[in-house]
Amino acid sequence: MIKELLSSKYLKYILIAFLIYMPIFGNLGELPIRIWDESRLAINAIEMLNNGNFLVTYFDNQPDLWNTKPPLLIWCQVFFLKTIGLNELAIRLPSAIAALLTLFSLLIFLKEYTLNFRLGFLVMLVLLTTTGYIGFHGTRTGDYDSMLTLFTTTNCLFFFLFIETNKIKYLYFFFITIVLAVLTKSIAGLLFLPAFLIYIIYQKKFFFILKNKHIYFGTLFFLIMVLGYYLLIDYLNPTYIKHAIYNDIEGRFNSSLSWKYFNNWFYLNNMCNTNFKYWFFFVPFGLIISYFQTNLLIKKITAYSTILCSVHLLIISLSKSKLEWYCIPEYPFLAIIVGVGINSIFNFLNTLNWVKNKFYVLPFICIILLFSKPYYLVFNFANYPKKAYSYDEDYDKNFYTIGYYLQEAIKGNILLNNTSFIYDSYCPQNLFYIKILKNKGVNILFKDAKFLKNNEVVLSYKTSTEDYLITNYNLELIAKNGSINKYKVISKK
């Protein structure tokens, strides 16, 4: 009875839907827009919606030459801004949907290729409980990396299927998805290419690839789509290619775009200590288990996943720009390696006669216990997002306070008509809300503190801005809301 219930097709997919919902979609629109880099993309999207230019992205009403990534993600965000409204959910839904599709791609691939649903389910569950994937700059924010990971994962799987089956349809699916990966995040969509070369040499199919005419047709399709896009945008927005080469290639590999410099062990340390912490030490176990695998199909996909992760990790580790989310595309393949190890534990328990005869549920109980803690962490991350993101606010205790304040203003709970929002540094996370308020007909300005006029009502929320106002203007305090003050400018000192 229990065996039949646990193998029920409907129960499986109901369980999957139940497990996925909260970590991916729960409270997705609750947090204010984050500064890096969600806010920049959100501004690109809202300005694209307003100006109708779907090829050149804009920031603050000027062509954006700082964020020079192609606009595939921006187009998706514009679609949701148009259909569900100007809000955080519209900005983040493309990332969440991409995560859902990534999880199901792995499940379906492993179920169909290895004929092992349980392996696919375990791999999906490992990825779902990877904190570096579910969270900051990943599946729950409007950044590039979740969508990039969808397309890099699928193009890697299609390439593997082509090598294994020689079916041309998989080769063309590979080229389509690699084009989509590049149109999502530029050069980051190509970082697995050296791994493909290593794998075909490993599989002794190098000359087979060279002789296949469809490789050249697919390459031509790739060049037409990608180079065609870049040349078109450079024509519409002169110097775009020059800035894109620096922003996406030269600047990232030759210099650090962060305020810190990290050594070449940064990503491994990060995975071990935080973003892949719970599963990190299952990776060597999965590799050892795969070496002794009698199932040749599982052995191949594990070897392939190992090559993909190793090559990608080497490339991003040698780059001088190191940011924790650069390794997100590796997590699906690390999940495969870990999943193979966990699946072997399940199989071992199933071979024990006393388990088969009396305790059929024991392997399932072991899996539940194994996943309970990491799932609890990602569940809480989604269920209590403000608490989960508290570390993001520690370097400035008021950094996102104004975001919650502006969210209330958009709901109509706070009146900001005929007010100037004062800034003194880069803060597109707040400009997003100013633009929404303007779209709602609120007369609110986004102004540098240096250019205020007498009788102007200003909103201040940062200590540095507050100090500048007090030092340079005579002010009258009109209203106070925690650390947020509303002043009337009397005169300049």
C-alpha positions as CSV (number, residue, x, y, z in Angstrom):
1,M,0.0,0.0,0.0
2,I,2.7,2.5,1.0
3,K,4.8,1.5,-2.0
4,E,2.0,2.1,-4.4
5,L,1.2,5.4,-2.8
6,L,4.8,6.7,-2.9
7,S,5.1,5.6,-6.6
8,S,1.9,7.4,-7.6
9,K,2.5,9.7,-10.5
10,Y,0.1,12.3,-9.2
11,L,1.5,12.3,-5.7
12,K,5.0,12.9,-7.1
13,Y,4.1,16.0,-9.0
14,I,1.8,17.4,-6.3
15,L,4.8,17.0,-3.9
16,I,7.1,18.7,-6.4
17,A,4.7,21.6,-6.8
18,F,4.4,21.9,-3.0
19,L,8.1,21.9,-2.4
20,I,9.0,24.4,-5.2
21,Y,6.4,27.0,-4.5
22,M,7.7,28.8,-1.4
23,P,11.4,28.8,-2.1
24,I,10.9,30.1,-5.7
25,F,7.7,32.1,-5.6
26,G,6.8,32.8,-2.0
27,N,6.6,36.5,-1.0
28,L,8.5,37.3,-4.2
29,G,7.4,40.9,-4.3
30,E,7.8,41.8,-0.6
31,L,11.3,43.2,-0.4
32,P,12.2,46.6,-1.9
33,I,14.3,46.5,-5.1
34,R,17.9,45.7,-4.4
35,I,20.7,48.0,-5.6
36,W,23.0,45.4,-7.2
37,D,22.1,44.9,-10.0
38,E,18.3,44.4,-9.8
39,S,17.6,48.1,-9.6
40,R,19.6,48.9,-12.8
41,L,17.6,46.3,-14.8
42,A,14.3,47.5,-13.2
43,I,15.1,51.1,-14.5
44,N,16.0,49.7,-17.9
45,A,12.7,47.9,-18.0
46,I,10.4,50.7,-16.8
47,E,12.1,53.2,-19.2
48,M,11.7,50.7,-22.1
49,L,8.0,50.4,-21.2
50,N,7.7,54.2,-21.2
51,N,9.7,55.1,-24.3
52,G,8.8,52.0,-26.5
53,N,12.4,51.5,-27.6
54,F,12.8,47.7,-27.4
55,L,16.4,47.6,-28.7
56,V,18.4,50.3,-26.9
57,T,18.1,50.2,-23.1
58,Y,17.9,53.5,-21.2
59,F,18.8,54.6,-17.8
60,D,17.7,58.0,-16.4
61,N,16.4,58.8,-20.0
62,Q,19.8,58.3,-21.6
63,P,21.1,55.3,-23.6
64,D,22.7,52.9,-21.0
65,L,26.4,52.3,-21.7
66,W,27.1,51.1,-18.2
67,N,24.8,48.0,-18.4
68,T,25.6,46.7,-21.9
69,K,24.0,43.3,-21.5
70,P,21.6,42.3,-24.3
71,P,17.9,42.9,-23.3
72,L,16.3,39.5,-23.3
73,L,15.6,39.6,-19.6
74,I,14.5,43.2,-19.8
75,W,12.0,42.3,-22.5
76,C,10.5,39.7,-20.1
77,Q,10.4,42.2,-17.3
78,V,8.6,44.7,-19.6
79,F,6.0,42.0,-20.5
80,F,5.2,41.5,-16.8
81,L,5.3,45.3,-16.0
82,K,2.7,45.6,-18.8
83,T,0.5,42.7,-17.7
84,I,0.6,42.7,-13.9
85,G,1.6,46.3,-13.2
86,L,4.6,48.4,-12.1
87,N,5.9,46.5,-9.1
88,E,8.7,44.3,-7.7
89,L,6.9,41.1,-8.6
90,A,7.0,42.0,-12.3
91,I,10.7,42.5,-12.1
92,R,11.4,39.2,-10.3
93,L,9.0,36.8,-12.0
94,P,11.2,36.1,-15.1
95,S,14.0,34.9,-12.7
96,A,11.5,32.8,-10.7
97,I,10.0,31.2,-13.8
98,A,13.5,30.6,-15.2
99,A,14.3,28.7,-12.0
100,L,11.2,26.6,-12.3
101,L,12.1,25.7,-15.9
102,T,15.6,24.9,-14.9
103,L,14.4,22.5,-12.2
104,F,12.0,20.8,-14.5
105,S,14.7,20.6,-17.3
106,L,16.9,18.6,-14.9
107,L,14.1,16.4,-13.8
108,I,12.9,15.6,-17.3
109,F,16.4,15.1,-18.7
110,L,17.4,12.7,-16.0
111,K,14.0,10.9,-16.0
112,E,14.1,10.4,-19.7
113,Y,17.9,9.8,-20.2
114,T,18.6,7.6,-17.2
115,L,15.0,6.2,-16.8
116,N,15.3,7.1,-13.1
117,F,12.7,9.6,-11.9
118,R,14.1,9.4,-8.3
119,L,17.5,10.6,-9.5
120,G,16.0,13.6,-11.3
121,F,13.9,14.4,-8.2
122,L,16.9,14.3,-5.9
123,V,19.0,16.5,-8.2
124,M,16.1,18.9,-8.5
125,L,15.8,19.0,-4.7
126,V,19.6,19.5,-4.2
127,L,19.4,22.6,-6.5
128,L,16.2,23.8,-4.8
129,T,18.0,23.8,-1.4
130,T,21.2,25.4,-2.7
131,T,21.3,28.8,-0.9
132,G,23.6,30.3,-3.5
133,Y,21.0,29.6,-6.2
134,I,17.8,30.4,-4.2
135,G,18.4,33.9,-3.0
136,F,20.4,37.0,-3.4
137,H,21.2,37.8,-7.1
138,G,19.7,34.4,-7.9
139,T,16.2,33.1,-8.5
140,R,14.5,35.6,-6.2
141,T,15.7,38.9,-7.6
142,G,15.4,40.5,-11.0
143,D,19.0,39.8,-12.0
144,Y,20.4,38.0,-15.1
145,D,21.8,34.9,-13.4
146,S,18.7,32.8,-13.0
147,M,17.7,33.2,-16.7
148,L,21.4,32.7,-17.7
149,T,21.5,29.5,-15.7
150,L,18.3,28.2,-17.5
151,F,19.9,28.6,-20.9
152,T,23.4,27.4,-20.0
153,T,21.9,24.3,-18.3
154,T,19.7,23.5,-21.2
155,N,22.4,24.1,-23.9
156,C,24.8,21.8,-21.9
157,L,22.1,19.1,-21.7
158,F,21.3,19.4,-25.4
159,F,24.9,19.2,-26.3
160,F,25.3,16.1,-24.2
161,L,22.2,14.5,-25.8
162,F,23.6,15.3,-29.3
163,I,26.9,13.6,-28.5
164,E,25.2,10.6,-27.1
165,T,22.4,10.1,-29.7
166,N,23.8,11.9,-32.8
167,K,20.3,13.3,-33.3
168,I,20.5,16.6,-35.2
169,K,17.5,18.1,-33.4
170,Y,19.5,18.3,-30.2
171,L,22.3,20.1,-32.0
172,Y,19.9,22.8,-33.2
173,F,18.3,23.1,-29.8
174,F,21.8,23.5,-28.4
175,F,22.5,26.4,-30.8
176,I,19.2,28.1,-30.0
177,T,19.7,27.9,-26.3
178,I,23.3,29.2,-26.5
179,V,22.1,32.2,-28.5
180,L,19.5,32.8,-25.8
181,A,22.2,32.5,-23.1
182,V,24.4,35.1,-24.9
183,L,21.3,37.4,-25.4
184,T,20.7,37.1,-21.7
185,K,24.2,37.8,-20.3
186,S,26.7,38.3,-23.1
187,I,30.0,36.4,-22.8
188,A,28.8,34.6,-19.6
189,G,26.7,32.5,-21.9
190,L,29.8,31.1,-23.6
191,L,31.9,30.1,-20.6
192,F,31.1,26.4,-20.9
193,L,32.4,26.2,-24.5
194,P,35.9,24.9,-23.6
195,A,34.2,22.1,-21.6
196,F,32.4,21.0,-24.7
197,L,35.7,20.7,-26.5
198,I,37.2,18.7,-23.7
199,Y,34.2,16.4,-23.5
200,I,34.1,15.6,-27.3
201,I,37.9,14.8,-27.1
202,Y,37.2,12.6,-24.0
203,Q,34.4,10.8,-25.9
204,K,36.6,10.5,-29.1
205,K,34.1,12.4,-31.2
206,F,36.3,15.4,-32.2
207,F,36.5,14.4,-35.8
208,F,32.9,13.4,-35.9
209,I,32.1,17.0,-34.9
210,L,34.4,18.5,-37.5
211,K,32.8,16.4,-40.3
212,N,29.2,17.3,-39.3
213,K,27.8,19.9,-41.7
214,H,25.1,20.9,-39.2
215,I,27.8,22.2,-36.8
216,Y,28.6,24.8,-39.4
217,F,25.0,25.6,-40.1
218,G,24.4,26.1,-36.4
219,T,27.5,28.2,-36.0
220,L,26.4,30.4,-38.8
221,F,23.0,30.8,-37.2
222,F,24.7,31.7,-33.9
223,L,26.9,34.3,-35.6
224,I,24.0,35.9,-37.5
225,M,21.9,36.2,-34.4
226,V,24.6,37.4,-32.0
227,L,26.8,39.5,-34.2
228,G,23.7,40.8,-36.0
229,Y,22.3,42.0,-32.6
230,Y,25.5,43.7,-31.5
231,L,26.1,45.4,-34.9
232,L,22.4,46.6,-35.0
233,I,22.6,48.1,-31.5
234,D,26.0,49.7,-32.2
235,Y,24.4,51.4,-35.2
236,L,21.5,52.6,-33.1
237,N,23.6,53.5,-30.1
238,P,27.2,54.4,-31.3
239,T,30.1,53.1,-29.2
240,Y,27.9,50.4,-27.7
241,I,30.2,47.5,-28.8
242,K,33.3,49.4,-27.4
243,H,31.6,49.8,-24.0
244,A,30.2,46.2,-24.1
245,I,33.7,44.8,-24.7
246,Y,35.1,46.7,-21.8
247,N,32.1,46.1,-19.4
248,D,31.6,42.4,-20.2
249,I,35.0,41.1,-21.2
250,E,38.1,43.2,-20.8
251,G,37.1,45.1,-17.6
252,R,35.9,41.9,-15.8
253,F,38.9,39.7,-16.7
254,N,41.7,42.3,-16.4
255,S,40.5,44.3,-13.4
256,S,38.2,44.0,-10.4
257,L,34.8,45.6,-10.7
258,S,34.3,45.0,-7.0
259,W,35.8,47.1,-4.2
260,K,37.7,44.1,-3.0
261,Y,40.2,41.8,-4.6
262,F,39.9,38.0,-4.0
263,N,42.3,35.2,-4.5
264,N,41.7,32.3,-6.9
265,W,40.1,30.2,-4.1
266,F,37.3,32.7,-3.6
267,Y,34.5,30.6,-5.3
268,L,35.5,27.3,-3.6
269,N,35.7,29.0,-0.2
270,N,32.4,30.7,-0.9
271,M,30.7,27.4,-1.8
272,C,32.2,25.6,1.1
273,N,31.3,28.2,3.7
274,T,28.0,29.7,2.5
275,N,26.4,29.2,-0.9
276,F,26.8,25.5,-1.3
277,K,27.7,24.8,2.3
278,Y,25.3,21.9,3.1
279,W,26.1,19.9,-0.1
280,F,29.7,20.8,-0.7
281,F,31.2,17.7,0.9
282,F,28.7,15.4,-0.9
283,V,30.5,16.4,-4.2
284,P,33.6,14.1,-3.6
285,F,31.3,11.4,-2.4
286,G,29.2,11.7,-5.6
287,L,32.4,11.6,-7.7
288,I,33.7,8.5,-5.9
289,I,30.3,6.7,-6.2
290,S,30.1,7.6,-9.9
291,Y,33.5,6.0,-10.5
292,F,32.2,2.6,-9.3
293,Q,28.8,3.0,-11.0
294,T,27.7,0.0,-13.1
295,N,25.1,2.3,-14.8
296,L,27.1,3.7,-17.8
297,L,24.6,6.4,-18.4
298,I,24.8,7.9,-14.9
299,K,28.6,7.5,-15.1
300,K,28.7,9.6,-18.3
301,I,26.5,12.4,-17.1
302,T,28.5,12.6,-13.9
303,A,31.8,12.8,-15.8
304,Y,30.3,15.5,-18.1
305,S,29.0,17.5,-15.1
306,T,32.4,17.3,-13.5
307,I,34.1,18.7,-16.7
308,L,31.5,21.5,-17.0
309,C,32.0,22.6,-13.4
310,S,35.7,22.3,-13.4
311,V,36.2,24.4,-16.6
312,H,33.7,27.1,-15.6
313,L,35.2,27.4,-12.1
314,L,38.7,27.7,-13.5
315,I,37.7,30.5,-15.9
316,I,35.8,32.6,-13.4
317,S,38.5,32.0,-10.8
318,L,41.2,33.3,-13.1
319,S,39.2,36.5,-13.8
320,K,40.1,39.4,-11.6
321,S,36.5,40.4,-11.1
322,K,35.0,37.9,-8.6
323,L,31.4,38.1,-7.4
324,E,29.7,35.3,-5.6
325,W,26.9,34.9,-8.2
326,Y,29.2,34.3,-11.1
327,C,29.3,30.6,-10.1
328,I,25.5,30.2,-10.2
329,P,25.5,28.4,-13.6
330,E,27.6,25.6,-12.0
331,Y,25.0,24.7,-9.4
332,P,22.7,22.5,-11.6
333,F,25.7,20.3,-12.5
334,L,27.0,20.2,-8.9
335,A,23.5,19.1,-8.0
336,I,23.8,16.3,-10.5
337,I,27.0,15.0,-8.9
338,V,25.5,15.3,-5.4
339,G,22.3,13.7,-6.5
340,V,24.1,10.7,-7.9
341,G,25.7,10.2,-4.4
342,I,22.4,10.5,-2.5
343,N,20.7,8.2,-5.0
344,S,23.3,5.6,-4.3
345,I,22.5,5.8,-0.6
346,F,18.9,5.2,-1.4
347,N,19.7,2.2,-3.6
348,F,22.0,0.7,-1.0
349,L,19.3,0.9,1.6
350,N,16.9,-0.7,-0.8
351,T,19.2,-3.7,-1.3
352,L,19.1,-4.6,2.4
353,N,16.7,-7.5,3.0
354,W,15.5,-6.3,6.4
355,V,14.7,-2.9,4.9
356,K,12.8,-4.4,1.9
357,N,10.8,-6.8,4.1
358,K,9.8,-4.6,7.0
359,F,10.9,-1.0,6.6
360,Y,10.2,0.0,3.0
361,V,9.8,3.6,4.1
362,L,13.3,3.8,5.7
363,P,15.1,5.0,2.6
364,F,12.4,7.8,2.2
365,I,12.8,8.7,5.9
366,C,16.6,9.0,5.4
367,I,16.1,11.3,2.4
368,I,13.6,13.5,4.3
369,L,16.0,13.8,7.2
370,L,18.9,14.7,4.8
371,F,16.9,17.4,3.1
372,S,15.0,18.8,6.1
373,K,17.6,21.3,7.3
374,P,18.6,22.8,3.9
375,Y,15.0,23.0,2.8
376,Y,14.1,24.7,6.1
377,L,16.7,27.3,5.4
378,V,15.5,28.2,1.9
379,F,11.8,28.0,3.0
380,N,12.6,30.5,5.8
381,F,14.6,32.6,3.3
382,A,11.4,33.0,1.3
383,N,9.0,33.1,4.2
384,Y,10.8,35.8,6.1
385,P,12.7,37.7,3.4
386,K,13.3,40.8,5.4
387,K,15.2,38.8,8.0
388,A,17.0,36.7,5.4
389,Y,18.3,39.8,3.7
390,S,19.3,41.6,6.9
391,Y,23.0,41.1,6.1
392,D,22.5,43.1,2.9
393,E,21.4,46.1,4.9
394,D,24.1,46.0,7.7
395,Y,26.6,48.3,6.0
396,D,24.0,51.0,6.0
397,K,21.1,50.5,8.5
398,N,18.9,52.9,6.6
399,F,19.8,51.6,3.1
400,Y,16.5,49.9,2.3
401,T,14.4,51.7,5.0
402,I,13.4,54.3,2.4
403,G,12.4,51.4,0.0
404,Y,9.7,50.3,2.5
405,Y,8.7,53.9,2.9
406,L,8.3,54.4,-0.8
407,Q,6.4,51.1,-1.1
408,E,3.9,52.6,1.3
409,A,3.7,55.8,-0.7
410,I,2.9,53.8,-3.8
411,K,0.1,52.1,-1.9
412,G,-1.2,55.6,-1.1
413,N,-0.5,55.3,2.6
414,I,2.0,58.2,2.5
415,L,1.5,61.4,0.5
416,L,4.6,62.6,-1.4
417,N,3.0,65.0,-3.9
418,N,5.1,68.2,-4.6
419,T,8.1,66.6,-2.9
420,S,11.8,66.3,-4.0
421,F,13.6,63.1,-3.2
422,I,17.2,64.0,-2.3
423,Y,20.1,61.8,-3.2
424,D,23.9,62.1,-3.0
425,S,25.1,58.9,-4.6
426,Y,24.1,56.1,-6.9
427,C,20.7,54.9,-5.8
428,P,18.6,53.4,-8.7
429,Q,16.8,51.2,-6.2
430,N,15.0,54.4,-5.1
431,L,14.7,55.9,-8.6
432,F,12.5,52.8,-9.5
433,Y,9.9,53.9,-7.0
434,I,10.1,57.5,-8.0
435,K,9.3,56.5,-11.6
436,I,6.3,54.4,-10.4
437,L,5.0,57.4,-8.4
438,K,5.4,59.6,-11.4
439,N,3.5,57.1,-13.5
440,K,0.7,57.3,-10.9
441,G,0.6,61.1,-11.3
442,V,2.5,62.1,-8.2
443,N,4.6,65.2,-8.6
444,I,7.8,64.0,-7.2
445,L,11.4,65.0,-8.3
446,F,14.6,63.1,-8.0
447,K,17.2,65.8,-7.2
448,D,20.8,66.3,-6.2
449,A,21.0,67.9,-2.8
450,K,23.2,70.7,-4.3
451,F,20.4,72.2,-6.4
452,L,17.5,73.0,-4.0
453,K,15.3,76.1,-4.1
454,N,13.6,78.1,-1.4
455,N,10.3,76.6,-0.2
456,E,11.0,73.3,-1.8
457,V,9.8,70.3,0.3
458,V,12.5,67.6,0.4
459,L,12.7,64.0,1.6
460,S,16.0,62.9,3.3
461,Y,16.9,59.5,4.6
462,K,20.6,59.1,4.8
463,T,23.0,60.6,7.3
464,S,25.4,62.0,4.7
465,T,22.5,63.7,2.9
466,E,21.1,65.0,6.2
467,D,24.5,66.4,7.1
468,Y,24.8,68.2,3.8
469,L,21.3,69.7,4.1
470,I,21.8,70.9,7.6
471,T,25.2,72.4,6.8
472,N,24.1,74.2,3.6
473,Y,20.5,75.1,4.1
474,N,18.1,76.7,6.7
475,L,15.4,74.0,7.1
476,E,12.0,73.5,8.7
477,L,11.2,70.0,9.8
478,I,7.7,69.1,8.5
479,A,7.4,65.4,9.3
480,K,9.5,62.6,10.7
481,N,9.1,58.8,10.1
482,G,11.8,56.9,11.9
483,S,15.1,57.9,10.1
484,I,13.3,59.5,7.2
485,N,12.7,63.3,7.5
486,K,10.7,65.7,5.4
487,Y,12.0,69.3,5.4
488,K,11.0,72.6,3.9
489,V,13.9,74.6,2.5
490,I,13.8,78.1,4.0
491,S,17.0,79.5,2.4
492,K,20.5,78.6,1.5
493,K,23.2,79.4,4.1
